[in-house]
Amino acid sequence: MSQLTSRRAFLSARTLQEDRSIVRPPGSVVPGFADLCTKCGDCVEACPESVIVIGSDGFPVLHAVEGPCTFCGDCAQACPTDALQIERLADWPWRATLQTASCLSMNGVSCRVCQDNCEQNAISFRLQPGGNAEPSLDANACTGCGACVALCPVDAVAMRRQTTPQTETTQ
């Protein structure tokens, strides 16, 4: 199958290097997603949370602006190719990362919207001298659902790929 996939990718001119900073839907294979995905949109239609959208490159991306991903697997089950597989959901390599300098709480504004909406309690705040509160992220508790990213009013939370995701080696 990989030989067929490579031939198909070559003939369809999809042999360019993939941008690993793009958050593909849960269950995606990296590298090789662009070679396997047909841009059919079945995963977008299947997502009950409406957090999978078609990106500027025509491929699906996770865009958790309306709310978090629940990792239900509907997108992977709807995928007619091997681009998304339900077995890979547990290997989701993305986690939240905090930009404390732009966080409202670090700048004297009382805000805890990320903490209040994190079901995993992965975000907490420590009161600092002067009344500011410093956000802290427990990366082990974070699932990468994107709820905190969607809700932060100043974009102080982003998604970052883990350095050693298991998904990288699975194809």
C-alpha positions as CSV (number, residue, x, y, z in Angstrom):
1,M,0.0,0.0,0.0
2,S,2.8,2.5,0.8
3,Q,4.2,2.0,-2.7
4,L,0.8,2.7,-4.2
5,T,0.4,5.7,-1.9
6,S,3.9,7.1,-2.9
7,R,3.0,6.6,-6.6
8,R,-0.3,8.3,-6.1
9,A,1.3,11.2,-4.3
10,F,4.0,11.6,-7.0
11,L,1.5,11.6,-9.8
12,S,-0.8,14.0,-8.0
13,A,2.1,16.4,-7.2
14,R,1.6,16.1,-3.5
15,T,5.2,15.3,-2.7
16,L,5.9,18.7,-1.0
17,Q,7.0,18.7,2.6
18,E,4.1,18.9,5.0
19,D,3.8,21.8,7.4
20,R,4.0,20.2,10.8
21,S,2.6,23.2,12.6
22,I,-0.8,22.7,11.1
23,V,-3.2,20.9,13.6
24,R,-4.8,18.1,11.6
25,P,-7.8,16.2,12.9
26,P,-7.3,13.7,15.7
27,G,-6.3,10.3,14.4
28,S,-4.2,11.8,11.5
29,V,-1.0,10.3,10.3
30,V,2.1,12.5,10.2
31,P,4.0,12.5,8.0
32,G,1.9,11.4,5.0
33,F,-1.5,13.0,5.8
34,A,-1.5,15.0,2.6
35,D,-0.6,11.9,0.6
36,L,-3.5,9.9,2.0
37,C,-6.2,12.6,2.4
38,T,-8.5,13.1,-0.7
39,K,-10.0,16.4,0.6
40,C,-13.5,14.8,0.5
41,G,-14.7,16.6,3.6
42,D,-16.3,13.6,5.2
43,C,-14.5,14.2,8.5
44,V,-15.8,17.8,8.5
45,E,-19.4,16.7,8.0
46,A,-19.1,13.9,10.7
47,C,-17.7,16.2,13.5
48,P,-20.5,16.7,16.0
49,E,-18.6,19.6,17.6
50,S,-17.9,21.4,14.4
51,V,-14.2,21.8,15.2
52,I,-12.9,20.3,12.0
53,V,-12.9,22.7,9.1
54,I,-11.3,22.9,5.7
55,G,-8.0,24.8,5.9
56,S,-6.5,27.2,3.4
57,D,-4.7,24.3,1.8
58,G,-7.9,22.4,1.2
59,F,-7.1,19.8,3.8
60,P,-9.1,19.4,7.1
61,V,-7.7,21.1,10.2
62,L,-8.7,21.1,13.9
63,H,-10.0,24.6,14.6
64,A,-11.5,24.6,18.1
65,V,-12.9,28.1,18.0
66,E,-16.4,27.1,18.8
67,G,-15.4,24.7,21.6
68,P,-13.3,21.7,22.4
69,C,-12.7,18.5,20.6
70,T,-14.2,15.6,22.5
71,F,-12.1,13.0,20.7
72,C,-15.2,11.1,19.9
73,G,-13.7,9.5,16.8
74,D,-16.5,10.3,14.4
75,C,-14.1,12.0,12.0
76,A,-11.8,9.0,11.9
77,Q,-14.7,6.6,11.4
78,A,-16.0,8.7,8.5
79,C,-12.7,8.9,6.7
80,P,-12.7,6.6,3.6
81,T,-8.9,6.5,3.5
82,D,-6.1,5.8,6.0
83,A,-5.5,9.5,6.6
84,L,-7.5,9.3,9.8
85,Q,-7.7,6.2,12.0
86,I,-9.5,5.8,15.2
87,E,-6.6,3.7,16.6
88,R,-4.4,6.9,16.5
89,L,-6.7,9.0,18.7
90,A,-4.7,8.1,21.8
91,D,-1.5,9.3,20.1
92,W,-2.8,12.9,19.7
93,P,0.5,14.9,19.8
94,W,-0.9,18.4,20.5
95,R,-1.0,20.1,23.9
96,A,-1.8,23.6,25.0
97,T,1.0,26.0,25.6
98,L,0.8,29.3,27.5
99,Q,2.3,32.7,26.5
100,T,2.4,34.2,30.0
101,A,3.5,37.6,28.9
102,S,0.3,38.3,27.1
103,C,-2.0,36.6,29.6
104,L,-4.5,39.1,31.1
105,S,-3.9,37.8,34.7
106,M,-0.2,38.5,34.3
107,N,-1.1,42.0,33.3
108,G,-3.3,42.9,36.2
109,V,-6.7,41.9,34.8
110,S,-8.7,39.2,36.6
111,C,-9.3,36.4,34.1
112,R,-9.4,32.7,34.6
113,V,-11.5,31.7,31.6
114,C,-9.0,29.0,30.5
115,Q,-8.9,27.5,34.0
116,D,-12.6,27.7,34.5
117,N,-13.3,25.8,31.2
118,C,-10.6,23.1,31.4
119,E,-12.3,19.9,32.3
120,Q,-9.0,18.2,32.9
121,N,-7.9,20.9,35.5
122,A,-4.7,21.2,33.5
123,I,-4.5,25.0,34.0
124,S,-4.1,26.7,37.3
125,F,-3.0,30.2,38.5
126,R,-0.5,31.1,41.2
127,L,-0.9,34.5,42.9
128,Q,2.3,36.6,42.5
129,P,3.5,39.6,44.5
130,G,1.7,42.7,43.2
131,G,-1.6,41.0,42.6
132,N,-0.9,39.4,39.3
133,A,-1.6,35.6,38.9
134,E,0.7,33.5,36.8
135,P,-0.9,30.7,34.7
136,S,0.6,27.2,34.9
137,L,-0.1,24.2,32.7
138,D,0.1,20.6,33.7
139,A,1.1,19.1,30.4
140,N,0.4,15.6,31.7
141,A,-3.2,16.5,32.4
142,C,-3.8,18.4,29.2
143,T,-5.5,16.4,26.4
144,G,-5.1,19.0,23.7
145,C,-8.8,19.5,23.3
146,G,-8.4,23.2,22.4
147,A,-11.0,24.6,24.8
148,C,-8.6,27.0,26.4
149,V,-7.3,28.2,23.0
150,A,-10.8,28.9,21.8
151,L,-11.8,30.9,24.9
152,C,-8.7,33.0,25.6
153,P,-9.6,36.6,24.7
154,V,-6.0,37.6,24.1
155,D,-4.7,34.5,22.3
156,A,-2.3,33.7,25.3
157,V,-2.9,30.0,24.7
158,A,-1.9,28.1,21.6
159,M,-1.5,24.5,20.5
160,R,2.0,23.0,20.2
161,R,3.0,19.6,18.9
162,Q,4.8,17.5,21.6
163,T,8.4,16.8,20.9
164,T,8.0,13.0,20.9
165,P,4.5,12.1,19.7
166,Q,3.8,8.5,19.1
167,T,1.7,9.4,16.0
168,E,4.9,10.3,14.1
169,T,6.1,6.7,14.0
170,T,2.7,5.1,13.1
171,Q,1.7,4.8,9.5
